[in-house]
């Protein structure tokens, strides 16, 4: 027997728990987080790239390093489910077992069935709808108008998602669906993500109205599904694709699954896009140099006509603007997961049941990966720079198996709408209307973005 074999096997020391703020003996860090969400998540980084804390009775880890983020959302994704706040009863009432919230085999099947609806050639067919609706929106705008550009972008992307989901020309209910749906997401808008843990069961008036609206919307969606099933027509919209989809055994989605996916797509696909556009106008209004280059590209590529699918590959600077906006103002500013089994991240032990949060807001402004991180600088997005960046230093659409299914849809919509609107108008911020951040379910401007409209005279 050699010496090494004769020694008892040393028990591997368990990794330590990560350091972090202690907070209040009862609430943990809940109050600090709610009071100043962004200040708090930025300050926590002083503890390191992996930080531990407690929200009431829940242990949470914040991860700031791209490698650790990759481990959770991609390489070890199997060990994580969506975080507790995304499983709140209120949210579940809205999106059921749709793609955003389902897990395991149910999610896998739904993702496989929904994938063809998001195929590029199918999405490309919506380009004209997008530019037509944008054109219609701006047709009433006049020089000197004062507008809330955020509200305008919300309305526009709402119309587009309703049209691409239900083909509103054939469904008289589409307008109503849009109205009720936008009301229904209101309770989520006023709450920072983690606060849902606390008050999602309270019988408030907002919640009662929410349930009423949810019932109304269910009735409408089920009726549209039934009508469509009876007619059997392919309307070219997302609903037709979802109805057509079936697995290897020929089994289609049932009505409840269809309803859940429709609600999910609406919820995930409309506000995020509107926010990117709103923040883009906000940033452009403050940066004449970038705006000049943006306008020059529009003149060169479009010369005054509406953009089409074929123009997308040439609207490169516009696309860089979109990317840079999502770096500085990521509509989804956080990803949340829960560890199923104990694991180790960045040398620290993460017990089962821990809530793990990763913040686009912080990592995408990290000076280790972005020079002059606070600067709006679309030029940074060269191919070389993109390729050299650690994969999860920039993740506005998440990543791994649960990455955004609407990524291509969103980028196409953002570039087409920026080009259509930017060709005709520019915007100035109003000095007496400060723009305030509101980290709700997504990153909103709290009181909108008030602008003065200026007609461009040099667009062709
Ligand atoms: C700028 C616009 C958008 C942004 C920033 C965005 C961001 C995201 C992010 C970060 C996730 C991953 C969430 C997680 O991992 O927990 C996600 C998932 C998702 N997004 Fe988007 N999204 C956008 C537009 C869209 C659009 C236009 C649609 C549909 C038309 C859409 C549909 C979805 C769906 C269905 C999921 C769940 C995918 C799954 O878990 O399988 N999104 N999105």
Boltz pocket constraint, residues with backbone or C-beta under 6 A from the ligand:
constraints:
  - pocket:
      binder: B
      contacts: [[A, 99], [A, 100], [A, 101], [A, 111], [A, 264], [A, 265], [A, 268], [A, 269], [A, 270], [A, 272], [A, 273], [A, 276], [A, 330], [A, 331], [A, 332], [A, 334], [A, 335], [A, 336], [A, 395], [A, 396], [A, 397], [A, 398], [A, 399], [A, 401], [A, 402], [A, 403], [A, 404], [A, 405], [A, 406], [A, 407], [A, 409], [A, 410]]
      max_distance: 6.0
